[in-house]
Amino acid sequence: MCRFVIYKGTSPVQLSHLLTRPCHSIINQAFDSRLRLDHRRPINGDGFGVGWYDSVYDEELGSQPCIFTSVTPAWNNANLIRLAEKIKSPLVFAHVRATTTGSLSLDNCHPFAYGKLMFMHNGGIADFHLIKRRLQAELSDDVYNVVQGNTDSECAFALLLSKLPDPKAKSFTTRTLQRAMLDTIAALNQYAEEAGITEPSLMNFCVTDGESIIATRYISSRHDEAASLWFSSGTTFSEYAEGGHYKMTKADKRENIIMIASEPLTFEKADWMEIRTNNMVVITPKMNLLQIPIIDKFYVSPSDPAALNRGTDFAAAKGLLSPRKALAPVQPRDNAPQLSI
């Protein structure tokens, strides 16, 4: 199954420090995962993509992200290695793919982009073929024509675009992106219910406009865990020992770097905290990180004993769950802000 990593920093990062140099980088995870192994499809070799924004705005270049994708395995792509050594960006999306829905093609490689927006998905929308026509019927002509591939993920992105007041806008508030994400999840749940689909959908979505980032760890079930998602923050992310051993350091209370990943990029337990199932993570333009519960019929409060008893078999069977014992989980907070759909 797929994996992704997100980086946002106050200073640009050289892409190689995320993609190629760490011994447990997302590229190495694609063929040698240590924490989140899919026994059915242990190799993420069905293409990859990386998207980034310019460090300094250039009117001629515009504000849209640049995206490089390929259908070759990420670990065997010489162009990626060369580019990663020469490109820096303050906001990076990267994704490695193992096909579940959709063919092996460039059009199906994440991230997807439209104007200023960039989007990735890790998981799967259950029985998507049963709701695809229903979803497409909700799209405007402009948004319908955005979809070039045949994945559930890109259709979910198109649905999110349709939930925005103006997907071509030059700027988006954080709240606007949050609302569109919640409306997208609610619509997919509605379509599934109307179609009589009972298998849960795994919806780890992330979207950015180059300023804010909205990411979800979500499953349409009250009894199962969602695909794993972790975050790390600090002042520097650097190599502390030869062989690609990296760690996040925190020199003070400032958050100069925030990373979100399907599977941690380091084996340092203190570096990473688990995002709770059916929660949204918001990174604001000023580098504030909020973890907000998504309140709907699949939400279980941390104070409910059932929250500790979500089953892991469903996500683990799909290679989408890292064992909790590997890293320290985030502590639940009953008084956290909440969002309802």
C-alpha positions in Angstrom: 0.0 0.0 0.0 1.1 3.6 -0.5 3.0 5.9 1.8 3.5 9.6 2.0 5.5 12.2 3.8 4.9 16.0 4.2 7.5 18.6 5.2 6.8 22.2 6.2 9.5 24.5 7.5 10.4 28.1 8.1 13.5 27.4 6.0 13.8 25.3 2.8 14.9 21.8 3.1 17.1 20.0 0.5 14.9 17.2 -0.8 17.6 14.6 -0.4 17.3 15.0 3.4 13.7 13.7 3.1 13.8 11.4 0.1 17.1 9.7 -0.3 19.7 10.2 2.5 17.9 9.0 5.7 18.3 5.2 6.2 14.5 5.0 6.7 13.5 7.6 4.1 10.3 7.2 2.3 12.3 5.9 -0.7 13.9 3.2 1.4 10.6 2.3 3.0 9.3 1.6 -0.5 11.5 -1.6 -0.6 12.7 -2.1 2.9 10.0 -1.1 5.4 10.8 -1.9 9.0 7.6 -0.6 10.7 4.7 -0.9 8.4 5.1 -4.1 6.3 2.4 -5.1 3.9 2.8 -8.9 3.6 0.6 -8.9 0.4 2.5 -6.2 -1.4 5.7 -5.5 0.6 7.2 -3.3 -2.1 5.9 0.2 -3.2 7.3 -0.1 -6.7 4.3 1.2 -8.8 5.6 4.8 -9.2 6.2 7.8 -7.0 5.9 11.5 -7.0 7.3 14.6 -5.2 5.8 18.1 -5.3 7.2 21.3 -3.9 6.7 25.0 -3.8 9.3 27.7 -4.7 11.3 29.1 -1.8 10.9 32.6 -3.1 7.8 33.7 -5.1 8.6 34.5 -8.7 5.8 36.2 -10.7 6.9 34.6 -14.0 6.9 31.1 -12.4 3.6 31.6 -10.5 2.5 30.2 -7.2 1.6 26.7 -8.3 3.6 23.7 -7.1 6.1 21.8 -9.3 5.6 18.1 -9.4 7.9 15.3 -10.6 6.4 11.8 -11.1 7.6 8.5 -12.6 6.2 5.0 -12.9 9.6 3.5 -12.3 10.5 2.4 -8.7 11.6 5.4 -6.7 14.8 3.7 -5.4 16.0 3.1 -9.0 15.4 6.5 -10.5 18.6 8.4 -11.2 16.8 11.6 -12.1 15.1 11.7 -8.6 18.5 11.3 -6.9 20.0 14.1 -9.0 17.1 16.4 -8.5 16.8 15.8 -4.7 20.4 16.9 -4.3 19.8 20.3 -6.1 16.3 21.4 -5.0 15.3 23.1 -1.8 11.7 23.9 -0.7 9.9 25.0 2.5 6.9 22.7 1.7 7.2 19.3 0.2 4.8 16.4 -0.5 6.2 13.0 -1.4 4.4 9.7 -2.2 5.4 6.2 -3.1 2.7 3.9 -4.7 1.6 0.3 -4.6 -1.4 0.0 -6.9 -4.8 -1.0 -5.5 -7.2 1.1 -7.7 -6.1 2.4 -11.1 -3.5 1.3 -13.6 0.3 1.9 -13.6 0.6 5.3 -15.3 1.9 8.8 -14.7 -1.6 10.1 -14.5 -2.2 7.9 -11.4 0.9 9.0 -9.5 0.5 11.3 -6.5 0.6 14.2 -5.7 -2.2 15.6 -7.8 -2.4 19.4 -8.3 -4.8 22.1 -9.4 -3.8 25.7 -9.4 -2.1 26.4 -6.0 -3.4 23.2 -4.5 -1.7 19.8 -4.0 -3.2 16.6 -2.7 -2.2 13.0 -1.7 -4.1 10.0 -0.3 -3.0 6.9 1.6 -5.6 4.2 1.9 -8.6 3.2 -0.2 -12.2 4.0 -0.8 -14.1 0.8 -0.4 -16.0 -0.5 -3.5 -15.2 2.7 -5.3 -16.7 1.4 -8.5 -20.1 1.4 -6.9 -20.0 5.2 -6.1 -17.8 6.6 -8.9 -20.7 7.7 -11.1 -22.4 9.2 -8.1 -19.3 11.2 -7.2 -18.7 12.3 -10.8 -22.3 13.6 -11.0 -21.5 16.1 -8.3 -18.6 17.7 -10.2 -18.7 20.8 -12.4 -17.4 20.5 -15.9 -14.2 22.3 -15.0 -13.5 20.0 -12.0 -14.6 16.9 -13.9 -12.0 17.6 -16.5 -9.3 17.8 -13.9 -9.3 14.0 -13.5 -6.7 12.5 -15.9 -6.2 9.1 -14.3 -8.5 6.3 -13.0 -7.8 6.2 -9.2 -10.2 6.7 -6.3 -7.6 9.2 -4.9 -7.8 11.6 -7.8 -11.6 11.5 -7.8 -11.5 12.3 -4.1 -9.3 15.3 -4.9 -11.8 16.4 -7.6 -14.6 16.1 -5.0 -12.6 18.2 -2.6 -12.2 20.9 -5.3 -15.9 20.9 -5.8 -16.4 21.6 -2.1 -14.3 24.8 -2.3 -16.1 28.2 -3.0 -13.6 28.8 -5.8 -10.9 26.1 -6.5 -9.1 28.6 -8.8 -8.7 31.2 -6.0 -5.3 32.8 -5.5 -5.5 32.2 -1.8 -7.4 30.0 0.7 -8.0 30.4 4.4 -7.1 27.5 6.6 -10.7 27.3 7.6 -11.8 27.0 4.0 -9.5 24.1 3.4 -10.7 22.4 6.6 -14.3 22.8 5.7 -13.7 21.4 2.2 -11.9 18.3 3.7 -14.7 17.6 6.1 -17.4 18.0 3.4 -15.4 15.6 1.2 -15.3 12.9 3.8 -19.0 13.4 4.6 -19.9 13.1 1.0 -17.9 9.9 0.5 -19.6 8.4 3.6 -23.0 9.4 2.2 -22.3 7.8 -1.2 -21.2 4.6 0.5 -24.3 4.4 2.7 -26.6 5.0 -0.3 -24.8 2.2 -2.2 -25.0 -0.2 0.7 -21.3 -0.5 1.1 -20.3 -1.9 4.5 -16.5 -2.3 4.2 -14.7 0.7 5.8 -12.9 3.3 3.7 -9.5 4.4 4.7 -9.2 8.1 4.1 -5.8 9.5 5.0 -6.0 12.6 2.9 -3.8 15.7 2.8 -4.1 19.0 0.9 -2.1 22.2 0.8 -2.2 25.5 -0.9 1.5 26.2 -0.2 0.7 27.9 3.1 -1.7 25.7 5.2 -1.7 22.0 5.3 -4.8 19.8 6.2 -4.2 16.1 6.8 -6.6 13.4 8.1 -6.2 10.1 9.7 -9.7 8.6 9.1 -11.6 5.4 8.7 -15.4 5.0 8.2 -15.7 2.6 11.2 -16.2 2.9 14.9 -14.4 -0.4 15.5 -11.2 -0.3 13.4 -8.0 1.7 13.4 -7.2 3.9 10.5 -4.1 3.7 8.4 -1.2 4.9 10.6 -0.1 8.5 10.6 2.6 10.2 12.6 4.0 13.7 13.1 7.3 15.2 14.3 8.3 18.8 15.0 11.3 20.6 16.1 14.0 23.1 15.2 16.4 21.0 13.1 16.2 17.6 11.2 19.7 16.4 10.5 22.1 13.5 10.3 23.7 12.6 13.6 25.6 9.5 12.6 27.0 8.1 9.4 24.8 5.8 7.4 21.8 8.1 7.1 20.8 8.1 10.8 18.7 11.3 11.3 16.9 12.8 14.2 14.7 15.7 15.1 16.2 18.1 17.6 14.3 20.7 19.6 16.5 23.6 20.7 13.7 25.8 22.0 9.9 26.1 22.0 9.8 27.2 18.4 8.5 24.9 15.7 10.8 25.5 12.7 10.0 22.1 11.1 6.8 20.0 11.1 6.7 16.6 9.3 3.7 14.2 8.8 4.4 10.7 7.6 2.6 7.4 7.1 5.6 5.8 8.6 8.3 7.6 10.7 11.5 8.6 8.9 13.7 7.8 11.9 13.8 5.1 14.6 14.1 7.7 17.4 11.1 7.1 19.6 11.1 10.7 21.0 10.9 12.1 17.5 7.4 10.9 16.5 3.9 11.0 18.0 0.9 9.1 16.6 -2.0 11.0 15.3 -5.2 9.6 16.7 -7.8 7.8 14.5 -10.5 10.0 13.0 -8.6 13.2 13.7 -7.6 16.1 11.5 -4.2 17.7 11.6 -4.0 21.4 10.7 -0.7 23.2 10.1 -1.2 27.0 9.8 0.9 29.4 7.8 2.5 30.5 11.1 3.6 26.9 11.9 0.9 26.2 14.5 0.0 22.5 14.6 -3.6 21.5 15.8 -4.9 18.0 16.1 -8.7 18.2 16.0 -11.2 15.3 16.3 -13.6 14.8 13.4 -17.0 14.4 14.9 -19.4 12.2 13.0 -21.1 8.8 13.5 -17.7 7.0 13.3 -16.0 9.1 16.0 -15.3 7.6 19.4 -14.4 9.9 22.2 -11.0 9.2 24.0 -13.0 8.9 27.2 -15.0 6.0 25.8 -13.3 2.6 26.5 -14.1 1.6 23.0 -11.5 4.1 21.8 -8.8 1.9 23.2 -10.2 -1.2 21.6 -10.3 -0.3 18.0 -9.2 -3.4 16.0 -5.9 -3.3 14.1 -6.5 -6.3 11.8 -8.3 -4.4 9.0 -5.6 -1.8 8.4 -2.7 -4.1 9.3 -3.9 -6.6 6.7 -3.5 -3.9 4.0 0.0 -3.0 5.2 -1.3 0.4 6.5 -0.5 0.2 10.2 2.7 0.7 12.1 2.9 -1.1 15.4 2.2 1.2 18.4 5.0 -0.3 20.4 7.5 1.0 17.9 7.0 4.6 18.8 5.3 6.7 21.5 1.6 7.6 20.9 0.0 11.0 21.4 -1.9 11.3 24.6 -5.6 11.8 24.2 -7.2 15.2 25.2 -10.9 15.3 25.9 -10.8 19.1 25.8 -9.3 19.4 22.3 -11.1 21.5 19.7 -13.7 19.5 17.7 -15.0 19.6 14.2 -18.3 18.1 13.2 -19.5 16.9 9.8 
